[in-house]
Amino acid sequence: MTLISFLAFMALFLVIGLLSFLRAKQTKRDYYLADRNVSPWMTGLSAVATNNSGYMFIGVIGYTYAVGLASIWLMIGWILGDYLASTFVHRELRKATKRTEEASFSAVLARWGGTEFAIWRRLAAIVTIIFLGAYAAAQISAGGKALHGVFDWAPETGAILVAAIVLAYSVAGGLRASIWTDTAQSAVMIAAMALLLIVGVYGLGGIDSTIAKMGEVEGFLDWFPDDLLFPGALGMILFVVGWMFAGLSVIGQPHVMVRFMALDNPGHMRRARGWYYGYFIPFYLLATGVGMLSRIYLPELDGLDPELALPTMARELLPPILVGLILAGIFAATMSTADSLVLSCSAALTHDLLPRKLERSWELKGATALVTLFALIIALGENQSVFSLVILAWSTLASAFGPLLILYALGRTISERHAILIMLVGVSTALYWRYLDWHLDVYEGMPAILVGLIIGWLLSDKRAPLTIADKPAEGQATS
């Protein structure tokens, strides 16, 4: 019954994605940007589903299992940083997308100021393909772990299934297929998480009893981590601010920001952000609660692989048909991100890296298939934790693109030579910080973004306000 329930949800997602083919226009802008005609509610739900990913179902829950209540600071920092950046970056990016008429994230940044940064654009494409490819591999790996936790199948089986479904509807409808399926998947994701939290608390005898049992685990209900690099208030401030930069790093993620680039009108950005945070906050709270519950139900995982906590807990607590729902939620999270990642990599390959831009529909779809295969190969040979691999890719992309995008949104202008310097210094700082293992205490994107911003501010000039904007009535139809 579990398998039947799971396959039914997978079939639903696949059908929704394939149906998007009926709206496809077989153009580059439609394939990569859904013709820039996506409604605010779809934009918000699709962006948050893509942001959450298998990292939320597998990585965050595994982290919460290990750390306990103190993991909530990761959530607080992340959402605050994400929100602050969104107040001034997202709308400017959407305006620049219209102004440049480009189809990829890095291409918009390369032409933001009116002249093209050709060398920077190719470097950005290389960074995008390498690290978004690794990111996609992490999502595919998360699907494999989920199937292993529920059915005890080889992780490779789930990885191949995720890759096959993602490829099918991505090739059929491009970004539109991704957004449509994201919207359906977001409902399954939050339903699955809420169900497991309610059943878990009920099974322990209610809220008071649950809290009491958590209190029996030493240090599990402590508000602050006890292994910070700097003790006391300083260490805690650095920890939270570091994760604020992790949230701010959303602006450097091509697969998330392309959703806001596809919004029907920049004047609708506030509504899109309302849908985004209206979903994100409760979902993250639910994930944190389930992660803490998993430590009580599955103490035997301590010292093994805590990223198997969610599927294992579902199998122990729920009837088979509902286990299928939980597994579908995990797969929904992985696919909603994996499809976006391979499409962003495909756009970077066809539009930014190759000497000749590929425009034909079959060329775009062939590139998507190639990128999916690349990510699957990494996933089949990768043994790192989903959490660790996602944060590595996340911080590197943020370091490469975040400082420049912030400078542009604040009205600064900069030369290509200096833009390349900002990218190289930011990425090098993030990777060296991780090499020193300092990322265990302070998120590596924080020093990398700060260094890039400081260098960029000193080397940039104030630009006259741009006057080219979208027409108020542009694209009112939903996608």
C-alpha positions as CSV (number, residue, x, y, z in Angstrom):
1,M,0.0,0.0,0.0
2,T,2.9,2.4,0.8
3,L,4.3,1.8,-2.7
4,I,1.0,2.3,-4.4
5,S,0.3,5.6,-2.5
6,F,3.8,6.8,-3.3
7,L,3.6,6.0,-7.0
8,A,0.2,7.6,-7.2
9,F,1.6,10.9,-6.1
10,M,4.6,10.6,-8.4
11,A,2.2,9.9,-11.3
12,L,0.3,13.1,-10.3
13,F,3.4,15.2,-10.4
14,L,4.5,13.7,-13.6
15,V,1.2,14.4,-15.3
16,I,1.1,18.0,-14.1
17,G,4.5,18.6,-15.5
18,L,3.8,16.9,-18.8
19,L,0.6,18.9,-19.2
20,S,2.6,22.1,-19.2
21,F,3.7,21.1,-22.7
22,L,0.3,22.3,-23.9
23,R,1.3,25.9,-23.0
24,A,4.9,25.6,-24.3
25,K,5.9,28.0,-27.1
26,Q,9.1,26.3,-28.0
27,T,11.2,29.5,-27.5
28,K,14.2,30.1,-25.3
29,R,12.4,32.7,-23.1
30,D,9.4,30.4,-22.6
31,Y,11.6,27.3,-21.9
32,Y,13.8,29.1,-19.3
33,L,11.5,31.9,-18.0
34,A,7.9,30.6,-18.7
35,D,7.5,33.7,-21.0
36,R,7.8,35.9,-17.9
37,N,4.1,35.5,-17.3
38,V,3.9,33.7,-13.9
39,S,1.3,34.9,-11.3
40,P,2.4,36.1,-7.8
41,W,1.0,33.1,-5.9
42,M,2.7,30.6,-8.2
43,T,5.9,32.5,-8.1
44,G,5.9,32.6,-4.3
45,L,5.0,28.9,-3.8
46,S,7.4,27.7,-6.5
47,A,10.3,29.7,-5.1
48,V,9.7,28.5,-1.6
49,A,9.3,24.8,-2.7
50,T,12.5,25.1,-4.6
51,N,14.3,26.8,-1.7
52,N,13.2,24.1,0.8
53,S,14.3,21.1,-1.2
54,G,15.4,17.8,0.1
55,Y,17.7,19.8,2.3
56,M,14.7,20.7,4.5
57,F,13.2,17.1,4.6
58,I,16.5,15.3,5.0
59,G,19.3,17.8,5.9
60,V,17.6,20.1,8.4
61,I,15.7,17.3,10.1
62,G,19.0,15.4,10.4
63,Y,20.7,18.5,11.8
64,T,17.9,19.1,14.3
65,Y,18.0,15.5,15.4
66,A,21.7,15.9,16.3
67,V,21.5,19.5,17.8
68,G,18.0,19.8,19.3
69,L,16.2,23.0,20.1
70,A,19.3,25.2,19.4
71,S,18.8,24.4,15.8
72,I,15.9,27.0,15.8
73,W,18.5,29.8,15.5
74,L,19.4,28.4,12.1
75,M,15.8,29.0,11.1
76,I,15.6,32.5,12.6
77,G,18.8,33.6,11.1
78,W,18.0,32.1,7.7
79,I,14.5,33.6,7.3
80,L,15.6,37.1,8.6
81,G,18.5,37.2,6.1
82,D,16.3,36.0,3.3
83,Y,13.7,38.6,4.0
84,L,16.1,41.5,4.3
85,A,17.7,40.8,1.0
86,S,14.3,40.3,-0.7
87,T,13.2,43.8,0.3
88,F,15.5,45.5,-2.2
89,V,16.9,42.9,-4.6
90,H,14.1,40.8,-6.1
91,R,12.2,43.7,-7.8
92,E,15.4,45.2,-9.2
93,L,16.3,41.8,-10.7
94,R,12.9,41.4,-12.3
95,K,13.3,44.9,-13.9
96,A,16.7,44.0,-15.2
97,T,15.4,40.8,-16.7
98,K,13.0,42.8,-18.8
99,R,15.5,45.5,-19.6
100,T,18.2,43.0,-20.8
101,E,15.8,40.5,-22.4
102,E,18.1,37.7,-21.3
103,A,17.0,34.2,-20.3
104,S,19.6,33.2,-17.7
105,F,20.4,34.6,-14.2
106,S,24.1,35.2,-15.0
107,A,23.3,36.7,-18.3
108,V,21.1,39.3,-16.7
109,L,23.9,40.2,-14.2
110,A,26.4,40.3,-17.1
111,R,24.3,42.9,-18.9
112,W,22.8,44.7,-16.0
113,G,24.7,48.0,-16.5
114,G,24.1,48.2,-20.3
115,T,27.3,46.7,-21.5
116,E,28.1,42.9,-21.6
117,F,30.7,41.3,-19.3
118,A,31.6,38.5,-21.7
119,I,34.4,37.0,-19.7
120,W,32.6,37.3,-16.4
121,R,29.6,35.7,-18.0
122,R,31.5,32.6,-19.0
123,L,33.2,32.3,-15.6
124,A,29.8,32.6,-14.0
125,A,28.5,29.8,-16.2
126,I,31.3,27.5,-15.1
127,V,30.6,28.2,-11.4
128,T,26.9,27.7,-12.0
129,I,27.3,24.4,-13.8
130,I,29.8,22.9,-11.3
131,F,28.1,24.0,-8.1
132,L,24.5,23.7,-9.2
133,G,25.4,20.3,-10.6
134,A,26.7,19.3,-7.2
135,Y,23.5,20.8,-5.6
136,A,21.3,18.8,-8.0
137,A,23.3,15.7,-7.1
138,A,22.5,16.4,-3.4
139,Q,18.7,16.5,-4.2
140,I,18.9,13.3,-6.2
141,S,20.8,11.7,-3.3
142,A,18.1,12.8,-0.9
143,G,15.6,10.9,-2.9
144,G,17.7,7.8,-2.7
145,K,18.0,8.1,1.0
146,A,14.3,8.4,1.4
147,L,13.6,5.2,-0.5
148,H,16.3,3.4,1.4
149,G,14.7,4.6,4.7
150,V,11.2,3.4,3.8
151,F,11.6,0.4,1.5
152,D,15.2,-0.5,2.3
153,W,16.0,-0.2,-1.5
154,A,19.4,0.6,-2.7
155,P,19.9,4.4,-2.6
156,E,20.8,4.3,-6.3
157,T,17.2,3.2,-7.1
158,G,15.7,6.4,-5.7
159,A,18.3,8.6,-7.3
160,I,17.6,7.2,-10.7
161,L,13.8,7.6,-10.2
162,V,14.2,11.3,-9.2
163,A,16.4,11.9,-12.2
164,A,14.0,10.2,-14.6
165,I,10.9,12.1,-13.5
166,V,12.7,15.4,-13.4
167,L,14.1,14.9,-16.8
168,A,10.7,13.9,-18.3
169,Y,8.7,17.0,-17.3
170,S,11.7,19.4,-17.6
171,V,12.1,18.4,-21.2
172,A,8.4,18.7,-21.8
173,G,7.7,22.1,-20.4
174,G,10.9,23.7,-19.1
175,L,10.5,26.2,-16.2
176,R,6.7,26.3,-16.6
177,A,6.6,22.5,-15.9
178,S,8.8,23.1,-12.9
179,I,6.6,25.9,-11.5
180,W,3.4,24.0,-12.0
181,T,4.7,20.9,-10.3
182,D,6.3,23.0,-7.5
183,T,2.9,24.4,-6.7
184,A,1.3,21.0,-6.4
185,Q,4.4,19.7,-4.5
186,S,4.3,22.5,-2.0
187,A,0.8,21.3,-0.8
188,V,2.0,17.7,-0.4
189,M,5.2,18.9,1.4
190,I,3.5,20.9,4.1
191,A,0.7,18.2,4.5
192,A,3.3,15.5,5.0
193,M,5.3,17.5,7.5
194,A,2.2,18.6,9.5
195,L,0.8,15.0,9.6
196,L,4.0,13.6,11.0
197,L,4.3,16.3,13.7
198,I,0.7,15.8,14.8
199,V,0.9,12.0,14.9
200,G,4.3,12.1,16.6
201,V,3.1,14.4,19.4
202,Y,-0.1,12.4,19.9
203,G,1.9,9.2,20.1
204,L,4.0,10.6,23.0
205,G,0.9,11.5,24.9
206,G,0.5,15.2,24.0
207,I,2.6,18.4,24.1
208,D,3.5,18.3,27.8
209,S,4.6,14.7,27.7
210,T,6.6,15.3,24.5
211,I,8.5,18.2,26.1
212,A,9.2,16.1,29.2
213,K,10.6,13.3,27.1
214,M,12.8,15.7,25.1
215,G,14.1,17.1,28.4
216,E,15.4,13.7,29.3
217,V,18.0,13.9,26.5
218,E,21.0,15.9,27.9
219,G,21.3,19.3,26.4
220,F,18.5,18.7,23.8
221,L,16.3,21.6,25.0
222,D,19.2,24.0,25.5
223,W,18.5,27.3,23.7
224,F,22.1,27.8,22.6
225,P,24.7,25.5,21.0
226,D,27.4,24.4,23.4
227,D,30.2,23.8,20.9
228,L,30.7,27.3,19.4
229,L,34.1,28.6,18.4
230,F,33.7,31.7,20.7
231,P,32.0,31.1,24.1
232,G,29.1,33.2,25.4
233,A,27.2,36.0,23.7
234,L,29.9,36.7,21.0
235,G,29.7,33.1,19.8
236,M,26.0,33.1,19.7
237,I,25.8,36.4,17.8
238,L,28.3,35.1,15.2
239,F,26.3,31.9,14.8
240,V,23.0,33.7,14.2
241,V,24.4,36.4,12.0
242,G,26.2,33.7,10.0
243,W,22.9,32.0,9.3
244,M,21.4,35.4,8.4
245,F,24.0,35.5,5.6
246,A,22.9,31.9,4.7
247,G,19.4,33.3,4.2
248,L,20.6,36.3,2.4
249,S,22.5,33.9,0.1
250,V,19.1,33.1,-1.6
251,I,19.8,36.0,-3.9
252,G,22.9,34.2,-5.3
253,Q,20.9,31.0,-6.1
254,P,20.0,31.0,-9.9
255,H,17.4,28.3,-9.5
256,V,15.5,30.2,-6.9
257,M,15.9,33.7,-8.3
258,V,14.8,32.7,-11.8
259,R,11.2,32.3,-10.3
260,F,11.2,36.0,-9.4
261,M,12.7,36.8,-12.9
262,A,9.6,35.0,-14.4
263,L,7.0,37.0,-12.4
264,D,4.4,38.6,-14.6
265,N,5.1,42.2,-13.3
266,P,7.6,43.7,-10.9
267,G,4.8,45.6,-9.2
268,H,3.5,42.2,-8.0
269,M,6.7,41.4,-6.1
270,R,5.2,42.2,-2.7
271,R,2.4,39.7,-3.2
272,A,4.8,37.0,-4.4
273,R,6.9,37.6,-1.3
274,G,3.8,37.3,0.8
275,W,3.1,33.8,-0.5
276,Y,6.7,32.9,-0.1
277,Y,7.1,33.8,3.6
278,G,3.5,32.8,4.4
279,Y,4.5,29.3,3.5
280,F,8.2,29.3,4.5
281,I,7.8,30.2,8.2
282,P,5.2,27.5,9.2
283,F,6.9,24.9,7.1
284,Y,10.3,25.5,8.7
285,L,8.7,25.4,12.2
286,L,7.1,22.1,11.3
287,A,10.4,20.7,10.1
288,T,12.1,21.7,13.3
289,G,9.4,20.1,15.4
290,V,9.6,16.8,13.4
291,G,13.4,16.8,13.7
292,M,13.2,17.0,17.4
293,L,10.5,14.3,17.6
294,S,12.7,12.0,15.6
295,R,15.4,12.0,18.3
296,I,12.8,10.7,20.8
297,Y,11.4,8.0,18.5
298,L,14.7,7.0,17.0
299,P,17.5,7.2,19.6
300,E,19.3,4.3,17.9
301,L,20.1,6.6,14.9
302,D,22.5,8.6,17.1
303,G,25.9,7.9,15.8
304,L,24.6,6.5,12.5
305,D,23.0,8.6,9.7
306,P,20.5,11.1,11.2
307,E,19.5,12.1,7.7
308,L,17.4,8.9,7.6
309,A,15.4,10.1,10.6
310,L,12.3,11.3,8.7
311,P,11.6,8.3,6.5
312,T,12.4,5.9,9.3
313,M,10.1,7.7,11.7
314,A,7.3,7.7,9.2
315,R,7.6,4.0,8.7
316,E,7.3,3.4,12.4
317,L,4.4,5.7,13.2
318,L,2.1,5.8,10.2
319,P,-0.1,3.3,8.3
320,P,1.3,2.3,4.9
321,I,-0.9,4.6,2.8
322,L,0.3,7.7,4.9
323,V,3.9,6.5,4.7
324,G,3.5,6.9,1.0
325,L,2.3,10.5,1.5
326,I,5.5,11.3,3.6
327,L,7.7,9.7,1.0
328,A,5.9,11.7,-1.7
329,G,6.6,14.8,0.3
330,I,10.3,14.1,0.5
331,F,10.4,13.3,-3.2
332,A,8.3,16.4,-4.0
333,A,10.9,18.5,-2.1
334,T,13.9,16.9,-3.9
335,M,12.2,17.2,-7.4
336,S,11.0,20.7,-6.9
337,T,14.6,21.8,-6.5
338,A,16.4,19.3,-8.8
339,D,14.3,20.3,-11.8
340,S,15.1,24.0,-11.2
341,L,18.8,23.2,-10.7
342,V,19.2,21.3,-14.0
343,L,17.2,24.0,-15.9
344,S,19.5,26.7,-14.5
345,C,22.6,24.7,-15.4
346,S,21.1,24.1,-18.9
347,A,20.6,27.8,-19.3
348,A,24.1,28.5,-18.2
349,L,25.5,25.9,-20.7
350,T,23.4,26.9,-23.7
351,H,23.2,30.7,-23.2
352,D,26.4,31.7,-21.3
353,L,29.2,29.2,-21.7
354,L,29.2,28.0,-25.3
355,P,30.6,30.3,-28.0
356,R,27.4,30.0,-29.9
357,K,24.1,30.4,-28.1
358,L,21.8,27.5,-28.6
359,E,18.3,28.5,-29.6
360,R,16.5,25.5,-31.0
361,S,14.1,23.7,-28.8
362,W,15.8,20.3,-29.2
363,E,19.2,21.8,-28.3
364,L,17.8,23.3,-25.1
365,K,16.2,20.0,-24.1
366,G,19.3,18.1,-25.0
367,A,21.4,20.3,-22.7
368,T,18.9,19.6,-19.9
369,A,19.3,15.9,-20.4
370,L,23.1,16.2,-20.4
371,V,23.0,18.2,-17.1
372,T,20.6,15.7,-15.5
373,L,22.9,12.8,-16.4
374,F,25.9,14.8,-14.9
375,A,24.1,15.3,-11.6
376,L,23.0,11.7,-11.5
377,I,26.5,10.4,-11.9
378,I,27.7,12.7,-9.0
379,A,24.8,11.5,-6.9
380,L,25.6,7.8,-7.5
381,G,29.1,8.3,-6.4
382,E,28.7,10.9,-3.6
383,N,28.6,9.8,0.0
384,Q,28.6,13.2,1.7
385,S,25.6,14.3,3.8
386,V,22.9,16.2,1.9
387,F,23.1,19.0,4.4
388,S,26.9,19.4,4.0
389,L,26.8,19.2,0.2
390,V,23.9,21.7,-0.1
391,I,25.6,24.3,2.2
392,L,28.8,24.0,0.2
393,A,27.1,24.7,-3.1
394,W,24.8,27.3,-1.6
395,S,27.7,29.3,0.0
396,T,29.8,29.2,-3.1
397,L,27.1,30.4,-5.4
398,A,26.2,33.2,-2.9
399,S,29.8,34.3,-2.8
400,A,30.0,34.3,-6.5
401,F,26.9,36.3,-7.3
402,G,25.5,37.8,-4.1
403,P,27.9,40.8,-3.7
404,L,27.6,41.9,-7.3
405,L,23.8,41.6,-7.2
406,I,23.6,43.6,-4.0
407,L,25.8,46.3,-5.5
408,Y,23.6,46.5,-8.6
409,A,20.4,46.7,-6.6
410,L,21.8,49.5,-4.5
411,G,22.6,51.5,-7.7
412,R,26.3,51.0,-8.0
413,T,28.2,50.5,-11.3
414,I,31.3,48.5,-11.7
415,S,33.8,47.4,-14.4
416,E,34.0,43.8,-15.7
417,R,37.6,43.5,-14.4
418,H,36.4,44.4,-10.9
419,A,33.3,42.2,-11.2
420,I,35.6,39.2,-11.9
421,L,37.8,40.1,-8.9
422,I,34.7,40.2,-6.6
423,M,33.7,36.8,-7.8
424,L,37.1,35.2,-7.5
425,V,37.8,36.7,-4.0
426,G,34.3,35.7,-2.7
427,V,34.5,32.1,-3.9
428,S,38.1,31.7,-2.7
429,T,37.2,33.0,0.7
430,A,34.2,30.7,1.1
431,L,36.2,27.6,0.0
432,Y,39.2,28.5,2.2
433,W,37.0,29.1,5.2
434,R,35.5,25.6,4.8
435,Y,39.0,24.1,4.3
436,L,39.9,25.5,7.7
437,D,36.7,23.9,9.2
438,W,35.6,27.3,10.5
439,H,32.3,26.8,8.8
440,L,31.3,24.6,11.7
441,D,31.0,27.7,13.8
442,V,30.4,30.6,11.3
443,Y,28.7,30.0,7.9
444,E,31.4,30.5,5.2
445,G,29.2,32.7,3.1
446,M,29.3,35.4,5.7
447,P,33.0,36.4,5.4
448,A,32.9,35.7,1.6
449,I,30.0,38.0,0.9
450,L,31.3,40.7,3.3
451,V,34.8,40.6,1.6
452,G,33.1,40.8,-1.9
453,L,30.9,43.7,-0.8
454,I,33.7,45.7,0.7
455,I,35.9,45.3,-2.3
456,G,33.0,46.0,-4.7
457,W,31.9,49.1,-2.8
458,L,35.4,50.6,-2.9
459,L,35.8,49.9,-6.6
460,S,32.3,50.9,-7.8
461,D,30.6,54.2,-8.5
462,K,27.2,55.6,-7.9
463,R,25.1,55.1,-11.0
464,A,22.3,57.4,-12.2
465,P,18.9,55.7,-11.7
466,L,17.7,53.5,-14.5
467,T,14.5,54.6,-16.1
468,I,13.6,51.6,-18.2
469,A,10.9,49.5,-16.5
470,D,8.2,47.1,-17.4
471,K,4.8,48.4,-18.5
472,P,2.3,48.3,-15.7
473,A,0.0,46.0,-17.5
474,E,2.6,43.5,-18.8
475,G,1.6,39.8,-18.6
476,Q,-1.4,39.8,-16.3
477,A,-2.3,36.1,-17.1
478,T,-1.0,33.4,-14.9
479,S,1.4,30.8,-16.1
